[in-house]
Amino acid sequence: MNDVRVPVLIVGAGVAGLACADLLAQHGVESMLVEKRRETFVYPKARNITFRTLEILRSLGLGDQVHAVADGVTGVVLKPTLNSPSAEPAMDVDAIFAVFDGLSPEPVAQYCPQSHLEPMLLNDIRRRGSQVRYGTSLVGFTDGPDGVTAELRGEAGTETVHADYLVAADGVHSPIRTMLGTGTSGYGALPIFVVFIYFRAPWRSLVPELGEGDAIQVRNAEADGIFLVVEGDRGM
C-alpha cells in the first residue's frame, strides 16, 4: 500500500470532474482525478451545453474544438410515426432562446455529445500535467483537521491518498454525498422514467429532412419518445 498526497482529490471523471481538474490545472493547482470506469464514455449521454459552459470551455482554450464537432440547436417536430409525412412544430426553439440573445458571444446552446467532450477535456488535463486515473474507485474516506484521507482501489491494489480537499463529482446518486449524509435541494426526481436507447439505422432514408441538430418527437397511442441524431451517419 502506497501513501500519496495531493492538494485536491476529485472522484468522478464525467464532464464536471474533468472540467474541475482542467480548471484547477489552468490555475496551477495540482489534483488527482479518479474514475471507476476504464475509459471515457463511448455513448453520447448528455449532449446539451449552454452558453455559460461554452464560455468556460473557451477560457480553457477548447472553444474551437467544441464548435468543430458541436451541432446548433435547430428544431423539434411532432409526428405520429417517424416516417409519417404529417408533422407539426413541437416547440418554438427560437422563441425559447430569444430571451438570452446578446448575453454572450457564444451560442445560447449547442449539442456536443459527452463522448466527444470528455476526450477533449481529458487530453487538455494531461497536457497540463495533472493526474487522471481510470479503473480506480474510492473505497472510503475520513475527514480530519488536516484534510481528507481516502482509500483508493485500482488494478495494482489499494493505496491511501491524503488531500486538502475532496471533490464529489460522482454523479447525481453520489456515494460520497451519501457517506457525508448531505441532502439535496430543488424539484427532486422527474415524475417520469426516461430510457435512452442508442442504435444505428439508415435514418436518412426515413427522415431525409432531419438535420444534425433536429429532433423528432413521436407520439401515438403506443409510444411517446424523441429521436435524435447523435453521431451523424452512424445512427440515432
C-alpha positions, 0 to 999 in steps of 0.5 A, a space after each residue: 500500500 502506497 501513501 500519496 498526497 495531493 492538494 485536491 482529490 476529485 472522484 468522478 471523471 464525467 464532464 464536471 470532474 474533468 472540467 474541475 481538474 482542467 480548471 484547477 490545472 489552468 490555475 496551477 493547482 495540482 489534483 488527482 482525478 479518479 474514475 471507476 470506469 476504464 475509459 471515457 464514455 463511448 455513448 453520447 449521454 448528455 449532449 446539451 451545453 449552454 452558453 455559460 459552459 461554452 464560455 468556460 470551455 473557451 477560457 480553457 482554450 477548447 472553444 474551437 474544438 467544441 464548435 468543430 464537432 458541436 451541432 446548433 440547436 435547430 428544431 423539434 417536430 411532432 409526428 405520429 410515426 417517424 416516417 409519417 409525412 404529417 408533422 407539426 412544430 413541437 416547440 418554438 426553439 427560437 422563441 425559447 432562446 430569444 430571451 438570452 440573445 446578446 448575453 454572450 458571444 457564444 451560442 445560447 446552446 449547442 449539442 456536443 455529445 459527452 463522448 466527444 467532450 470528455 476526450 477533449 477535456 481529458 487530453 487538455 488535463 494531461 497536457 497540463 500535467 495533472 493526474 487522471 486515473 481510470 479503473 480506480 474507485 474510492 473505497 472510503 474516506 475520513 475527514 480530519 483537521 488536516 484534510 481528507 484521507 481516502 482509500 483508493 482501489 485500482 488494478 495494482 491494489 489499494 493505496 491511501 491518498 491524503 488531500 486538502 480537499 475532496 471533490 464529489 463529482 460522482 454523479 447525481 446518486 453520489 456515494 460520497 454525498 451519501 457517506 457525508 449524509 448531505 441532502 439535496 435541494 430543488 424539484 427532486 426526481 422527474 415524475 417520469 422514467 426516461 430510457 435512452 436507447 442508442 442504435 444505428 439505422 439508415 435514418 436518412 432514408 426515413 427522415 431525409 429532412 432531419 438535420 444534425 441538430 433536429 429532433 423528432 418527437 413521436 407520439 401515438 397511442 403506443 409510444 411517446 419518445 424523441 429521436 435524435 441524431 447523435 453521431 451523424 451517419 452512424 445512427 440515432 
